[in-house]
Amino acid sequence: MIRTSNDLPALRELFARGNEAPYDLAAVAEEKCFGPGVAGEPVVRVFGEHEGAVVTCGKYVRVLVVAPEARGRGIGSALLADAEARGARVIGAEAGNYFTPGVPEGLAGFFEKRGYVRTGETHNLRANVGRASARLDGLKPVLRRPVHGEREQVLGFIEREFGRIWRFEAAKAFDDEWPRLFVTEEGGELTGFAAHDVNNRGLGFFGPTGVRKDMRGRGLGCALLLASLGDLRRLGYERAVIPWTDALDFYRKCCGAVPAHRFITFALDSAR
């Protein structure tokens, strides 16, 4: 009853009906089902004629969805067991290609009943891009959008300062004619970066972002954030999602962002 699927239209239709996350999973169905993660290529498994689906990448369960009319029949449990048999141990929190950074509170009981334990929690914030980007005029760092010829220089900086996972995610910014990424620099050396609309493309997500340790406290992080929010406005968004963060005060002070959703990360008890 459980098999591999690459039927994107059927998966998208299932995601549109069965999604319980606060964002449009159907809009990013191709990215979540077939976009690689840091661990490699994902695996999509479905129950029957797409009554349910689970997407895994390495040890992570990226997506688990059951159609509303098919719930209560053990389909979710069967798909989760299938994922575990292939090595999945962590729910959400797949750095590099995540839909949400964990499980919404309302779904916590499903995983706790099946041997999963809470390993942490985090927030997604919401920011008004019009109001936030207007404040950029008062900040004067050396801030610009890099060109494609600087791709390896920028990604090398990100990997050295922040690790390979952020490099993996930020690399998607160069898929566009106008890279969806800004950098700050001093004396010709990069000091910080911010990417936007690179993960969950089409939903207005911000990040990843970082400032070199010795350059923090100078307003560069806020300037990068506001530049990205302004570009999201140019791309047609009215609001931005700032995901996977507990830096609530920073984002509130910089752009007026407010907590929108809280997520819980789970792992099998044996995987802790």
N, C-alpha and C positions, 0 to 999 in steps of 0.2 A: 504493500500500500504506500510505502514511502520510496520515492525515487528522485533522481536528479532532474532538474528542469532548467531550460534556457528560454522558456516561453515568456518573453517580456510583456506582451499585452495581457496575458492571463495573470501574471504576477502583479502588474500595475493595477488591474481591476480588483484583485484580492486586497492589495494594500489600501486602495481607496475605501473599501468597505470595512476592513478589519483593523485599521490602524487606531491605536488608543493613545499614541503620543500626541503632544500638542502642536506638531508640525506636519506638513503635507508629505507623507512618505511616498505617495504615488508620484509626486513631482520629481523625486530623486531616486525612483525605483531602479533605473539603469545603473546609476552610480553605486547604489548600495548592493545591488545583486551581482554586478559584474566588474565593478571598479576594484583594483587591487588594494591591499593593505600593506602595512609594513611587513607582515608575515607572509605575503605572497598573494596568490589568487584566491578569491572566495569560492565557497561551495554553496550552491542553492539546492535545497531538498524540499520537496512538496509532498503533501499527503493527498492521495487519491487524485481527483481532478481539480487540484488547487483549492481544496477546502482549507488548507493551511500551508505555511511555508516557514522555513528557518534558513537563515543565511549565516554561515560561519566563516571565520578567517583565522586560521591557527587555533589558539586557545579561546578565542572570543566568539560569543554569540552576538552577531551584529544586529539581526532582526529576527523576531519570532512573532508571527501573526496567524490568527485563526479567524475564518469568516464568522460573522455573528451568528448565522443560522446553524453553524456546525459546532458551536461550543457546547461543553458539557458531555462530550463523547470521548474524551481522553486524547484528542488529537494533539493538543499542545504538549501534553506529557510525552506522547510518543515521539514527537519531533524533537523535544528537548533530550530525550534519551538517545535518539539517533545522533544528535550533535555531540553528546557526551561520549558516545562510542567512538567518535572520530577525534576525540581529544579536547573538545571545548570544555572550559571550566569557568569562564568569567562571563557575566552578563553585562553587555554594554561596555563602556569605557575602552573601546578599541581606538587607541590613539592613532591618528593618521587618516582614518576613514570611518568616523562614527556618525550615527544618525542622532542619537542622544547619548549623553555621557553616563548613562545608567538607566535605572528603571523608575518610572513615575510611582509615587507613593501608593497609588491605588492598586498597583500590580504586585506589590511586595509580597503579599500572602501566598501567591501562586508559587513563587520561588522558595520561600521559607518552608513550605510544606514538602518540598522536594529536595531538602538537604542543603540548600544554599544559605549562606550567612552574610550578613551585612559587613562590608569592608570599608565603607565610607559614604559620604554624601557630598554633593556639590550643587551649584546653582547655574541656571541660565538666566541672563538678564535681558531686558528689553530697553532699547534706546530710540528716541525720536531723531532721525537723521537730519531733519531740517533744522531743528533747534540746536542740536549739538554741533553740526558742522559750521554754523554761523560764528562760533567762538574762535575758529582758527585764525581769524584776522589779528588777534591780540598776541599771538605766539610767533617768535622769530627764530626757530632753529634752522640749521641747514637741512632742509627736508625736500626730497624729490622722488619722482618715480623712476626707477632704473630702466634702462633699455635692454633689449634682448641680448646684446653683446656682453652684458655684464652678468648674465645668468649664473655662470659658474662661480664668479667672484662673490655674488650675493649668497648663493646657496652654500658655498664653502664657509663664509662668515657665520651663517646660521648654524651649520653643523658644528663648527668649532665652539661656538659660544653656548648653544642650546641643545645640541644633540641631533642624531640622525632622523628621529621621528618628525621633528619640526621641519627639517630639510625636506623630507618626503612630502609633507603636506604643503609647504610653501612652494615647492616646485610647480604645483598646479597653477600658480599665479601666472606663470610664463606661457600658459596655453593660449593666451589672448594676444591680439595685436598690441593692446595697451596692458602691460602686466598689472594684475590686480594686487599691487604691493607697493609700499613706500619704504624708503630708507632715510636715516639721518646719517650725517657724516661730519667729521671734524678733521681738518688737515689732510683731507683726501682719504681718511680711514673711516670705514663704516662703524657706526656706534649703536644702531638700532634698526628695527624693521617692524612692519605690520602688514599682514596680508588680509584679504577680505574676499568673500564669495568664492573661496577655493574648495572648501568642504561643504557638503550639502548645497551645492551650487544651485542657485535659483531661489533660495530661501532667505538670503540676506544675512548670512553668518559672518561674524568678524573673527579674525585670528587665523593662525597663531601670531603672537607679537612678543617682542622682547627687546630690552635695552642692555647693552654691555654693562657689567657690574660697576666698573669704575666711572660710568657716565650717568648713573642713576641719581635721582633727586634734582634734576635740572629741567624737568618738564618735557623731556623728549617722548616719554611714553604717552603722555596726554596729547602731544602734538601729532604723533603717529596715529593714535586712535581717531582724532578729529579729521585728519586727512582721509583716512579710510571711510569714515562715516560720510564725508562729503562725496567721495567717489561712489559709495552705495546710493546716495541720492541721485547722482548723475546717471546711474544705471537703472533708476526708476523705483527704488525702494522708498517706502515711507517710514519704515522702522527697521532696526537692525537687531539681530540676536547676538548677544555676547555670551558664548557658551563656556561651560566647564570652569567656573571661577568662584573663588571665595573672597576675592578682592573687592568687596561690595563698596567700601568707602571710596576707593580710588575711582571706580567707574561712576559712582554717584556724583562725586565732586567734579570730575572731568567733563562728563557729558549728560548728567542727570539720569543715568540708567537706573532702573529699578528691578528688583528680583521678580521674575515672571514664573519660573518653575523650579522645583527642587527634585533632584534625582538621587537615587540610592544605587550604589554599586554592590554587586553580589558575586560571590564565588562559592564553588562547592567547598564544604568544610574541609575536605581532604586536600584541597589545593592551596590552602592558606599557608 
